[in-house]
Amino acid sequence: MLDHLWLIPLMPLAGFLLLVAFGKRAGDPSAGWIGVTAVAGAFLFTVLALFALLGRPSEERSVDQVLFTWIQVGGFKVSFALLLDQLSVTMALFVTGVSTLIHIYSVGYMKGDPRYPRFFVYLNLFVFSMLMLVLGDNLLVTFLGWEGVGACSYLLISFWFERESAASAGKKAFVVNRVGDFGFMIAMFLCFATFGTLQYTKVLGDLDVASHSTLTAIALLLFLGACGKSAQLPLFVWLPDAMEGPTPVSALIHAATMVTAGVYLLCRMAPLLALTPGVLTFIAVVGCLTALFAATVACAQDDIKRVLAYSTISQLGYMFLAVGSGAYVAAMFHMITHAFFKALLFLGAGSVIHGLHDEQDMKRMGMLKKWMPITWATFMIGWLAISGVPPLAGFWSKDEILLNAYYKSPVLWGLGLATALLTAYYMTRQYRMVFFTNERWRPEAAADKPELTEPEPVGEHHEEVEHAGHGGHGAEPHESGWLMAGPLCVLAGLAALGGLLTFYLHGKPVLEQWLEPVFGDALHQVDATTAQKWLFSGLAVAAAAVGIAFAYSVFERRRRLDAFEPAVLQRAWGIDAFYAAVIASPGKALAAFSAYVIDAKIVDGIVNGAGAVVRGGGSVLRKLQTGYVRNYALGVAFGATLLLGWVMVRSGVGG
Amino acid sequence: MNDLSFPILTVIVLLPAAGCAVVALLPKSRPDIVKLVGFLFAVATGAFTVWLGFAFHAGEPGYQFVTEHAWIKDFGISWLLGVDGISLFLVVLTGILFPIALGGVKVHRDVKAYTAWMLLLEAGCLGAFLSLDLFVFFLFFEITLVPMYFIIGGWGYDNRVYASVKFFLYTLFGSAFMLVGMLTLVFLSAKGHAVTFDVRILTERNALAPATAQWVFLAFAIGFAVKVPLFPVHTWLPDAHTEAPTAGSVILAGVLLKLGTYGLVRFGVALFPSAAVDMAPLLLTLAVIGIIYGALVATVQRDLKRLVAYSSVAHLGFIVLGTFALTNQGVSGGVLQMVNHGLSTGALFLLVGMISDRRHTRQISQLNGLQKSMPVLAAVFTVVMLSSVGLPGLNGFVGEFLVLLGTFITRRWFAVVATAGVILAALYLLWAYQRVFHGTPTGDNVGLPDINWREAAAVGPLVVLIVALGVYPKPVLDRVNPSVEALIQHVEKATGYKQPAVAEGHSLVDK
């Protein structure tokens, strides 16, 4: 298998091509199953690759495979090459695994959609791009995947393009990400100028040729790229809007896989980051602030998917906090557990939306436990996992991050703990609002409860989705079929058991043992005593408990649904509006000024003015404006002849 | 060196000219025959250029397939044709785009005259790319103006007369400078030698004193800058593009603009190495302004064709940037980008033409929801748009990346600012796409027919090349690079300039 790594990305690529050619003919659901098969095949090959790597001694677990020379000019050479090591195989494994589950779920979820085959075309192309991102052996192949997933994200967010909001959200995602890509591109130029190559192993093996300031610049620029892709402050604004895409897309791209690419990139470059402690601290601070900020916003959202979107931003912030603390294994660990429980939560939300006939407002949900038992049970596991309740997956990985954060700075730890509390609160809030309280989806319910009929927050999107196969409003909720419930159950199992990755084997946690050779000295080692570790865990559990208990008290006793939801939080601290006012409006004005004043009046004005002067230039020139360009041409030729004569005389050639 | 007894290059130049003559003899009353004959001549020419691409020896920097016949002996003017890595793919691009423009777009009146002008235009373009005699180059360079002038003026949209006259005069204004520069160069270089217009000899002699060379270079640069067009002499382009018929826009953007950038490489840098080095900051500045300014102005355009026209100003800025970065990566990227821009902007104009054929408007505000009724056309548009945006895996990225990389290693801050232009490119194109294709169609936008077979056959080859050159640009780069390397070496030899040597384990940034 290790000699045929190309089989892994080939599967979804083949699926993509097959679906482009025959998808329409295959139709619903065959097109979906083609997509599933392709991705499942990639998963299978990744598992085989994992076992092949396991069969090797740990220092030989890095395989580089050149497929062909992609771009070569002078001293610049980039191969289309794959790098399989412990880090990339781990990432590829959960990417293909979660993708397979979400593909299966989509076969059910997208049933009846008029563009059903096209959905799987995009989805398979996405998985291919994601695998290129993960398996690339150099920055440029990773960038190929990076941009590929970005393009797929754009296509999938605006999948229901009839909706203005979906179209805008897709464009916004692409353009905001481009700001990050700017950083990524300059980082590559700087890498090439410094190291003469873009290959990871060569760059990271040659770090001592670069000065500290160069390394700092590269690290900061890559972090800018990561901030775009992984929706960190200040570039997070596209992710909440990205919820306009179909829910499986939110689960796969905007929760489990693509948005973690920034974290992955930084983990890849860990040895470089280790030499720039200032940048690491900066990353930790940005991650921590993002985590806290997004958690506060999540507390006040009413759209079931927007809660999860802000939650994702917040959890990604945790991962950056881990990276900034030098705890790359903890970052990867949280990335994996988060992929499990957040995909689970999103798919659960999709099941709810589906069951309620495209209702996304939690204020019109409630008591669904009774109607959707499987969705409820699995969602509960996701809720407990993300809240940090032991022994579910989220507890272990969050615990690791907080422990490492404390040794970076107690302040970061404190903010991280506060975030954990808020996380437990807003997730409990969501859980209660959706599955308990009262049945607000009944048409008469809204009229009975005055506090629920407040006006919709601005910017929500409740236009009818053209989504055939889903009935109209008013019908009773229904549980989703097995195509959707099955993946929920598997993900629930993974979200429950993901913590096993941190179990000790031969004196070290499994995942750490596995990934350690990749990070080497870059990995920050925490030397906490067992008692200290217990203390930190205890505090984390306490924070979760307080958050949950508080939400319960709010939503059970007083039944007030808008208890702590000031408008500023609903509008995400007004950052989007701020950008619109400070960047978008002046930008538009500048563009308009350039086009209608500078270009039309000044630059072109001079040209037309010159023309007018010639036209009005008296009777001698009258002949020139007879309208025939021919005359001008003759004039030019005559003038040129005179000049020629002058030149010849001057240079002595003619004479 | 490729020495064939068969004068392939002469055939490539004269075949479309012969086609023009044949079409002129055909009866005006049979437009179908005229169209077929014209198309076949273009296809045959295209086939020869493609064959040339395969027969060309990769890895050789010099001119191949050289043909020489003395013409005006006293002035050293000769019919001298040759092709190297820099011109090869422009010739192939021309060969491919013309049959597409002729066969893929419907003509509404006077097919005969239209076809004849198009074939003459093709001959002019090919002659300009293949001439190694400065005088003959200039003739071809000027000849192209005439058919283009008539095509815009005769088959264009409402404001065609203004646009065509502006196009003609503007370009002629630039050419006048070039003519003077050319004559100065030739006669100053002739001191102690026979007068010659042979570019190879003129390049070798490099006889001008640096101060003189700067002025002469400037004269050439003005002529080419208008053609490119470089900011601030670009305003003829939006008008010409908007008013030209679809095929005219395809050829104008795809081929004619490349005469300017090609001229800057072949005659600007090669003939005046010291001036090119000295004046590089000026041209780099104008290029970067063009990149940002073109994108910015494109953002607020209300006419779809005008928007694409301004995107050309930005894209051509990248090519000039790469050229005057004077590094292997920059110049090769620029040459590659000439081809890329021809493919993607050519395709964009075809697609916009298909839309305006159906809707009889190009006003963005009049269009909406087109993806609903034309999913295939929308998908093709998406691919071409992403190529134009510079998405890796498609052709546009490779050229743009090489240009920026090649610029970064010599002129870091120019590259940084230009890279910011990449953000804007995404903005104006995606925003235009959203307004035109997304949303629910209303009014006349409902129920439009999707792309038909003729249209698909026209745009299909371009899409294939867009993908192929993005995934595997190696065959092209392997042919372009040696010639570019030779050019840079020539500049290095003639001046004190040295392009930075990047190597593994050797940092340019930190000494």
Interface residues (C-beta under 8 A of the other chain):
Chain A: F68 T69 W70 I71 Q72 V73 G74 G75 F76 R115 R118 L140 F143 L144 E147 G148 A151 Y154 L155 S158 F161 E162 E164 A166 A167 S168 G170 K171 F174 V175 R178 V179 D181 F182 M185 I186 M188 F189 L190 F192 A193 T194 F195 G196 T197 K202 D206 V209 A210 S211 T214 K588 L590 A591 A592 S594 A595 Y596 D599 V603 D604 V607 G611 V629 Y632 A633 V636 G639 A640 L643 L644 V647 M648 S651 V653
Chain B: Y149 V165 K166 F168 L169 Y170 L172 S175 A176 L179 V180 L183 T184 F187 L188 A190 K191 V195 P232 H234 T235 W236 Y293 L296 V297 T299 V300 Q301 T327 N328 Q329 S332 G333 G369 Q371 K372 P375 T382 L386 L391 P392 G393 F397 V398 F401 L402 L404 L405 G406 F408 I409 A415 V416 T419 A420 V422 I423 A426 L427 L430 W431 Y433 Q434 F437 H438 G439 T440 V471 Y472 P473 K474 L477 N481 E485 P500 A501 V502 A503 E504 G505 H506 S507 L508 V509 D510
